[in-house]
Amino acid sequence: MAAGGKRIVSDRVEWITIADPATAAAALQNGEVDWLELPLPDRVPTLRQNRNVAVDIQDPLGNIGTLFFNHLSPPFNDVRARRAILMAINQADYMRAYVGDDKMLEPLPGIFTPGTPLYTEEGGEILKGARNLDAAKRLLAESNCAGEPVISCAGEPVISMAAQDLANHKVWGDLTADLLTRLGVKVRYAAVDWGTVVARRAQKSPAAGTFSTRVSMVSTAWTPPTSFFAPMATKRSSDDRTSPKSKPRSQPGTMP
């Protein structure tokens, strides 16, 4: 974002935060705002039907939903526990739960972003093929919590954290807590606001109320597990209402 020339397209940009996605979509349709960064996928069909609104893809490389492990604390400081989750997790389930449309998602069995020069699926075999929960359970049993339901090894449940005020984070957090439970993991699901996620992820010790797993969304310059193409919507100006490729009147910002 820092490289290249900067083209001025507006004298002034007013950034308005609207927490409720339905209210934000309605504000765009009513002309109260000019641009909406990330409409919920289930709102996109309605927005497309409005002749005064143009819907397009922000970035053809997509955005990446990521499951982070806390490598500093049990049980996920043991690589076998992390590999067990990779054996069981289904990337398509996560994307369909939020995006819904298979045309808007792409499984990502690799480290780098598809469509970029460095993309390779080398090392991504564990994410391919049918998911194997039984094998994942056996590998968890061999990890540093062997012989008991997988907990933090200090008598406390695994903390699975997600931001409940961000729709994609929340649905992915729900899926993660369910997956861990099905694998026999004792889970405490921490569905909190994004500000709390930011504060807790910086803590190093589980005693400080941090996390064992958390979900997030990052740009395509980061690491997978899977990507989806984020829609954006903008109000058409009076001279481009017949154009299917209307451009946003202000540029997109960063996303959590």
C-alpha positions, 0 to 999 in steps of 0.5 A, spaced: 500 500 500 505 504 501 509 503 494 507 507 487 504 514 486 498 516 490 492 519 486 487 524 489 480 522 488 477 526 493 478 533 497 475 530 503 474 523 506 469 522 512 470 515 515 464 512 519 463 506 523 457 503 523 457 496 527 451 493 525 452 490 518 444 491 516 444 498 518 451 499 514 448 496 508 441 500 508 445 507 509 449 505 503 442 504 499 439 510 502 445 515 500 447 516 507 454 513 505 458 513 499 462 506 500 461 500 504 468 496 505 465 489 507 458 488 506 456 481 509 455 476 503 448 475 504 447 482 503 450 482 496 444 480 492 440 485 495 445 490 494 446 488 486 439 489 485 439 496 487 441 500 480 444 506 484 449 501 488 455 498 484 458 491 487 465 489 486 471 485 489 476 489 493 482 485 491 482 479 486 487 475 490 482 475 496 483 475 503 485 470 508 481 467 514 487 464 519 487 460 525 492 462 529 495 457 535 498 459 541 505 456 540 508 458 547 503 454 551 500 447 552 497 444 548 499 447 542 506 448 543 507 441 541 507 440 534 503 434 534 497 437 537 497 443 531 498 437 526 492 434 529 488 440 528 490 441 520 488 433 519 481 435 521 480 442 519 476 443 513 477 449 509 471 449 505 466 449 511 469 455 514 469 459 508 462 456 506 459 458 513 461 465 512 461 466 504 456 461 502 457 462 495 463 457 492 465 462 487 467 467 492 472 462 495 478 458 494 481 452 498 489 454 500 493 448 501 499 452 501 503 457 504 503 463 499 497 466 496 494 463 489 495 467 483 502 470 486 509 468 483 511 464 490 505 460 490 506 453 491 502 447 494 509 444 497 508 442 504 500 443 504 498 435 503 496 435 510 490 440 508 488 436 502 483 430 501 478 427 506 478 429 513 480 424 518 478 426 525 479 419 528 487 420 526 487 427 529 484 424 535 490 419 535 495 424 534 492 428 540 493 423 544 500 422 543 501 429 544 503 433 551 496 431 554 496 424 553 492 420 557 486 425 558 482 429 554 486 435 551 486 441 556 491 446 557 495 441 561 494 445 567 487 443 569 484 449 565 480 448 558 483 450 551 481 457 550 478 458 543 477 466 542 474 470 536 471 477 536 463 476 536 462 483 533 466 481 526 461 477 523 466 472 519 471 472 526 464 469 530 462 464 525 469 461 524 470 461 532 463 457 532 466 452 527 473 452 531 470 451 538 465 445 535 471 442 531 475 442 538 470 439 542 469 433 537 476 432 537 475 431 545 478 437 547 475 441 553 474 448 550 472 454 553 469 459 548 471 466 549 467 470 544 469 477 545 469 484 542 475 485 537 478 490 542 479 485 547 482 480 542 487 485 540 489 486 548 489 478 550 493 476 544 498 480 546 499 476 553 504 471 553 501 467 559 495 463 559 494 465 566 493 472 564 487 470 560 490 469 553 488 464 548 490 457 545 487 458 538 484 464 535 481 466 528 482 472 524 482 475 517 489 478 514 491 480 507 493 476 502 501 477 504 500 473 510 499 466 511 493 461 510 489 457 511 484 459 506 482 465 502 475 468 500 474 474 495 471 480 499 466 484 496 465 492 496 459 496 495 459 503 492 454 508 491 454 510 483 455 517 481 450 520 477 454 519 471 456 512 471 449 509 473 449 505 467 456 502 468 457 495 470 464 497 473 463 503 477 469 505 481 469 507 489 469 514 490 474 513 496 479 508 497 478 501 501 482 501 508 485 496 512 481 490 515 482 486 522 
